[in-house]
Amino acid sequence: MSSVVDPRLLTQSGAQALGRGDFAGARALFEQIVATGRADGPVFLGLAVACRGLGDGAGKVAALDRLLSVDPRHLRGLMMKADHFAEAGDARAAAAFCRQALKVSPPAGRLPPELAAELRRAQAMSDAYAADYERHLLDAVGPAAEGPEGTRFRESVELMLGRKRVYLQEPRHYYFPGLPQIQFYGREPFPWLAGLEVAAPAIRAELQALLEDGAAFSPYVKSQSDRPFDDGHGMRDNADWSALYLWRDGEPVADIVARCPATMAAMERLPLCGIAGRTPSILFSRLAPGAKIPPHNGFINTRLIGHLPLIVPGQCGFRVGNAVREWREGQAWLFDDTIEHEAWNDSAEDRIILIFDVWRPELSEAERAMVAGLFAAVDAYGGGPAAWGV
């Protein structure tokens, strides 16, 4: 009469054999279960531990592979594979299994103590491998990437290492394909920047006169009764971020323009983005002491936004994608506002800059006309006033 194999009892016997250090006996018991075709995760784990105790690396890996095919999220199985490759000197494979353990496991607080310790070990090993890998790459490519010619290459390495993340254009309304993904533009495509900066003292003087006369700044993001409400990232109707417009929605604000001849003369030399009823927008932008503009994206990627800092008390920062800068009075820049950006004023005084929008240099005159025509068609529909996003 043939005996009936009970996998549960054999598993218990195998675990007891492991506890006694009888790796050969444990292996025989676990292999007996495998032969029945009824092995589960604990059986393959026990077999792997027994093979490890016997110095059978091939058997251990085979058992671990069977275990992870049954349960790809098995923390101990993943870490045993990581340990195997670490012992073999294959740091990249070991790091991959550590990262996978961190990716698929629940937080340490939801694990029993022995598995929480394994998860912490996975994190420590992963961090150590990442630091070693980073040192290796930087030592290898560092000399070649020195100087301005290596700027983009250095950023690519930082992205690969996870020091930075990939930020792309994500306009909230209109995306024109094929445009380069540039956070802050260099100065070379914009020879008129120098002339704008020369005019900065005169522009600042006009701003100061407006401030002395109590010119009314209003919240940059305002509620619209004919559009659904959203909080505008917490800035809707918030006076901490306010504006005084010279041009708004493609039209001059006559009384302010009349008081700012130097500012408007400087603007006339710029390739301002012209979309009837929408752009250009030219404004003095105020950020109150301690205020922060949360991360957000602009509406259309066919324009660039320009900043000319006029009153900057210090401790005022601006981030576009991975690039962080501080405003310097009189030093202008251009950036793509459809890439995530944010701003902050950690000083005790107002920060005020001149903001304007220009066509992206990559668009031909014909393409600019097409974009303007598209929005003319948008605004002709429904009879309502122009608004981005609708």
Secondary structure, DSSP 4 states (H G I P E B T S, - for coil): -PPPP-HHHHHHHHHHHHHHT-HHHHHHHHHHHHHHT---HHHHHHHHHHHHHTT-HHHHHHHHHHHHHH-TT-HHHHHHHHHHHHHTT-HHHHHHHHHHHHHHSPPGGGS-HHHHHHHHHHHHHHHHHHHHHHHHHHHHHTGGG-SGGGHHHHHHHHHHHTSS-------SSB--TT----SB--STT-TTHHHHHHTHHHHHHHHHHHHHTT---EESS---TTS----GGGTTT-TTEEEEEEEETTEE-HHHHHT-HHHHHHHTTS-B--BTTTB--EEEEEE-TT-EEEEE--SBSSEEEEEEEEE--S-EEEEETTEEEE--TT--EEE-TTS-EEEEE-SSS-EEEEEEEEE-TTS-HHHHHHHHHHHHHHHHSTTPPP-TT-
